[in-house]
């Protein structure tokens, strides 16, 4: 644009702005306009009041009545009923008849369609209810006939589980596990009616059909199979076929259909799946059960990992990768949905129930949204397995046969620690534990024998620890003399050299007592994850403990101390107390056998503090775990006394003296240490020379 064009446009803008400013109404004109608006509103309100007094009300339009007639005529004649939010109407001799119930008042259809009413407010609510029902039926198109019906429950049952299928939504509404009980009831209901629901959402180019809104027709095909189906327009059919696998906790769920390409176009290749479950509480120790509840899921593929939402509080995960299965899991039981193909992306939320009225009944409220590959032309476009059962390692590992192309890794529903600790549990502890279970039925005795076996395996390491401690006790006077000989800080390197030379001549290693103990730690950590996850201990009593998978409370008190209750709870566990006592005794024996040192005066106090910390930490844990640690520490104390009885310190002293006369080849580590010490001495001499030169100047 040239200069003249820009100036012209600016002048035009100024003219328009000036005109608008001159034409704006004055305050008096604005007030008059508002008065007119208020007057019109008052007149309309008065007319409405006169209409209500005269009985004039809202009415259904002729097009709405015609649409209702059409919806009912297109429904199957044996179920031509609209039933939604109090609206219950059907065709009678070709005419609409029925009732509408609103505000605890039932209005006959003739009254709904009347132009006047004795109760206009209720009448208008009835009209709105009919309009909402009509809108819902219009939105559901070919599925509209299935929006009404009566909910029924159909049962499938084997020796392991009983499932009840609901015709409303065609879902598994209740699952009861046989042979298990809860801390309150003699039978264990994995989830009850209303606590578990899932829905597939089919869609065409203009509509979305959520299967949870429809009433399915049940058909029992045999003792273990039931078909839940929807009969649609034009002979189309869509349904879910459930087969309870004999002697198993697995339920096969297949999506079956016929002529669905008439309703769902071929370009639709995904179907939405929404699953919601309130994870029920089953255990006496709620705090620990809550820590082990949440959503678990496995990525698709042979190397797919198993992940989970946070088990502490609420959490949300959004996964972009494909999944093989998702699960609503608590401490000892799980509901797992396994897809034959894959689930394409997922959004998962796990909400803690602490701040809800259902806190005592439920652990988590979980929601999972994902998508499944779909084709309207295939008779079975999608198929799944529902696992409804216990988190038992041997059982879960046997279900890998349901997925021959990849390892389902269902055993990862059991938290057994990091990879190395998990390997110890799955490769050693669990097989030995199950083997002992073949010969003994008392799990308290099984833990006792298991502890003895572990201590026997670790006994060489324990013996090495004792020998190392004995050598250090014998060398304690010589080390004290070296400390007296080199008291100054500048002689620290010489003192260290003399000390290391003493260790080398005597064949002693200051780390000799620590290394065997460190080698035992992986087993201790593995057992820490094994016992709280071991369902075999659930409900098993031993001595005063009623349940080895829960705390053995011998003392309880009321009230809630904010910090103490969250860490310690409102009870005292006896096995935990015994474990703490034996740890204190073992700490006393250990510190007594070690040479005293003034360099770290607070170390002994810290060593006594650790067992007391364990008391707070383990008080809410499974009594089986505290019982195991109590036995382990008790046997360690016994081993210490036996070592002192059978191992003579005079023999150890003689062995050390014999070692001192033998020529010693310096290890590479000792050579590097001496080289480092020489280098440090050279640096100190150079620094000392530099300081003397400066002083002479």
DAJOGI-V603056 format. One record per backbone hydrogen bond with DSSP energy under -1.0 kcal/mol. CO is the residue of the C=O (numbers start at 0). NH is the residue of the N-H. If there is no record, write none. Layout:
CO NH
CO NH
//
This chain:
1 5
2 6
3 7
4 8
5 9
6 10
7 11
8 12
9 13
10 14
11 15
12 16
13 17
14 18
15 19
16 20
17 21
18 22
25 29
26 30
27 31
28 32
29 33
30 34
31 35
32 36
33 37
34 38
35 39
36 40
37 41
38 42
39 43
40 44
41 45
42 46
43 47
44 48
45 49
46 50
47 51
48 52
49 53
50 55
54 116
60 64
61 65
62 66
63 67
64 68
65 69
66 70
67 71
68 72
69 73
75 78
78 80
81 88
83 86
85 100
86 83
87 98
88 81
89 96
91 94
94 91
96 89
97 108
98 87
99 106
101 104
104 101
106 99
107 111
108 112
114 56
118 122
119 123
120 124
121 125
122 126
123 127
124 128
125 129
126 130
127 131
128 132
129 133
130 134
131 135
132 136
133 137
134 138
135 139
139 142
140 143
142 145
143 146
145 214
151 166
153 164
155 162
159 177
160 157
161 175
162 155
163 172
163 173
164 153
166 168
166 215
170 165
173 163
174 189
175 161
179 187
184 181
187 176
190 174
191 194
194 277
196 275
198 273
199 210
200 271
201 208
206 203
208 201
209 212
210 213
213 168
216 228
218 226
223 243
224 220
224 221
225 241
226 218
227 239
228 216
229 237
232 235
235 231
236 257
237 229
238 255
239 227
240 253
241 225
242 251
244 247
248 387
249 244
250 385
251 242
252 383
253 240
255 238
257 236
258 261
259 262
259 263
264 267
268 373
270 371
271 200
272 369
273 198
274 367
275 196
276 365
278 362
281 182
283 285
284 288
285 289
286 290
289 292
293 328
294 308
295 326
296 306
297 323
300 303
304 298
306 296
314 349
316 347
318 345
321 299
322 342
323 338
324 297
325 336
326 295
327 334
328 293
331 390
332 329
333 388
334 327
335 386
336 325
337 384
342 322
345 318
346 368
347 316
348 366
349 314
350 364
352 355
355 358
357 360
357 361
360 280
362 352
363 278
364 350
365 276
366 348
367 274
368 346
369 272
370 343
371 270
374 377
378 256
381 254
382 339
383 252
384 337
385 250
386 335
388 333
389 391
391 395
392 396
393 397
395 398
396 399
398 401
399 402
402 405
408 411
409 412
410 413
417 421
418 422
419 423
420 424
421 425
422 426
423 427
423 428
424 429
427 431
428 432
429 433
430 434
431 435
432 436
434 437
435 438
435 439
441 445
442 446
443 447
444 448
445 449
446 450
447 451
448 452
449 453
450 454
451 455
452 456
453 457
457 461
458 462
459 463
460 464
461 465
462 466
463 467
464 468
465 469
466 470
467 471
468 472
469 473
470 474
474 478
475 479
476 480
477 481
478 482
479 483
480 484
481 485
488 491
490 494
491 495
492 496
493 497
494 498
495 499
496 500
497 501
498 502
499 503
500 504
501 505
502 507
508 511
510 514
513 517
514 518
519 523
520 524
521 525
522 526
523 527
524 528
525 529
526 530
530 533
533 536
534 537
536 539
539 547
541 544
544 541
546 549
547 623
549 622
550 552
551 573
554 571
560 564
562 566
563 567
563 568
569 556
571 553
571 554
572 576
573 577
574 578
575 579
576 580
577 581
578 582
579 583
580 584
581 585
582 586
583 587
584 588
585 589
586 590
587 591
588 592
599 602
601 605
602 606
603 607
604 608
605 609
608 612
609 613
610 614
611 615
612 616
613 617
617 620
621 625
622 626
623 627
624 628
625 629
626 630
627 631
628 632
629 633
630 634
631 635
632 636
633 637
634 638
635 639
636 640
637 641
638 642
639 643
640 644
641 645
642 646
647 651
648 652
649 653
650 654
651 655
652 656
653 657
654 658
655 659
666 670
667 671
668 672
669 673
670 674
671 675
672 676
673 677
674 678
675 679
676 680
677 681
678 682
679 683
680 684
681 685
682 686
683 687
684 688
685 689
686 690
687 691
688 692
689 693
690 694
691 695
692 696
//
